[in-house]
């Protein structure tokens, strides 16, 4: 069993047509995404760096790290505001692949 996974960024939907179209090619979230994807989370000592085989799938620590870095970069430090950003900010939606972790999950990750 793996992690909770988000929708494909190229998936067509009603609004927006493709979320990929609304994020600029030189947007900072693309740098955050590329940077965190290259990290070896197990080597860095992150818990749950390997997906559990039983139970409910957890969020990938890479996704939560991306959200945390995004929050510090955009001066959004509250876990409740980060949850809200995942629902309303297109760049955060793109970064998180439309996943919306609740504020408790974000706070526990920190």
PLY file of the C-alpha trace (Angstrom):
ply
format ascii 1.0
element vertex 110
property float x
property float y
property float z
element edge 109
property int vertex1
property int vertex2
end_header
0.00 0.00 0.00
1.38 3.43 -0.90
0.73 7.01 0.04
-2.41 9.04 -0.57
-1.93 10.29 -4.10
-3.25 13.42 -5.79
-4.76 13.83 -9.21
-2.64 14.03 -12.33
-1.70 17.64 -13.09
-2.48 17.08 -16.77
-5.99 15.76 -16.02
-8.65 17.82 -17.78
-11.41 19.20 -15.56
-14.14 21.80 -15.79
-12.44 24.74 -14.09
-9.59 25.24 -14.65
-9.14 23.28 -17.87
-5.75 22.08 -16.74
-4.25 23.40 -13.55
-0.89 23.20 -15.30
-2.02 26.05 -17.59
-2.49 28.43 -14.67
1.00 28.08 -13.15
3.70 30.09 -14.90
6.73 28.26 -16.24
9.00 30.35 -14.01
6.86 30.15 -10.86
8.65 29.52 -7.56
6.43 26.51 -6.82
8.08 24.68 -9.72
11.47 25.17 -8.06
10.12 23.94 -4.72
8.60 20.88 -6.44
11.83 20.00 -8.30
14.01 20.59 -5.23
12.00 18.43 -2.84
11.55 15.64 -5.40
15.34 15.26 -5.55
15.76 14.86 -1.78
16.31 11.47 -0.19
13.80 11.68 2.64
14.99 8.53 4.45
18.56 9.82 4.52
17.37 13.11 5.95
15.66 11.25 8.80
12.03 11.90 7.95
9.55 9.56 9.63
7.32 7.60 7.28
9.80 8.07 4.42
8.76 4.56 3.37
5.05 3.95 2.87
3.46 1.60 5.42
2.07 -1.68 4.12
-1.07 -1.69 6.28
-3.59 0.88 7.47
-4.83 4.06 5.87
-2.33 5.59 3.45
-0.54 8.59 4.88
0.54 11.72 3.07
3.91 11.53 1.40
6.36 13.52 3.54
7.61 15.13 0.33
4.19 16.70 -0.22
4.04 18.04 3.33
7.59 19.39 3.04
6.66 21.13 -0.22
3.69 22.73 1.53
5.85 23.85 4.46
8.48 25.40 2.18
5.72 27.05 0.16
4.32 28.51 3.38
7.66 29.94 4.52
8.34 31.31 1.04
4.94 33.09 0.94
4.84 34.12 4.62
1.99 31.72 5.42
3.07 30.07 8.65
-0.22 29.02 10.21
-1.22 25.41 9.57
-4.86 26.50 9.23
-3.92 29.09 6.62
-1.85 26.50 4.74
-4.90 24.23 4.63
-6.91 27.17 3.25
-4.22 27.90 0.65
-4.54 24.33 -0.65
-8.22 24.99 -1.33
-8.04 28.45 -2.90
-4.57 29.17 -4.28
-3.90 27.75 -7.74
-0.15 27.46 -7.18
-0.72 25.55 -3.93
-3.24 23.30 -5.70
-0.65 22.60 -8.39
2.12 21.96 -5.88
0.00 19.59 -3.80
-1.70 17.94 -6.82
-5.04 19.08 -5.33
-4.45 17.28 -2.04
-5.76 19.18 0.98
-4.20 17.95 4.22
-6.03 19.25 7.28
-4.36 21.71 9.64
-3.63 19.01 12.23
-1.70 16.95 9.69
0.36 20.00 8.71
1.00 20.90 12.36
1.98 17.33 13.28
4.39 17.20 10.34
6.19 20.29 11.59
0 1
1 2
2 3
3 4
4 5
5 6
6 7
7 8
8 9
9 10
10 11
11 12
12 13
13 14
14 15
15 16
16 17
17 18
18 19
19 20
20 21
21 22
22 23
23 24
24 25
25 26
26 27
27 28
28 29
29 30
30 31
31 32
32 33
33 34
34 35
35 36
36 37
37 38
38 39
39 40
40 41
41 42
42 43
43 44
44 45
45 46
46 47
47 48
48 49
49 50
50 51
51 52
52 53
53 54
54 55
55 56
56 57
57 58
58 59
59 60
60 61
61 62
62 63
63 64
64 65
65 66
66 67
67 68
68 69
69 70
70 71
71 72
72 73
73 74
74 75
75 76
76 77
77 78
78 79
79 80
80 81
81 82
82 83
83 84
84 85
85 86
86 87
87 88
88 89
89 90
90 91
91 92
92 93
93 94
94 95
95 96
96 97
97 98
98 99
99 100
100 101
101 102
102 103
103 104
104 105
105 106
106 107
107 108
108 109
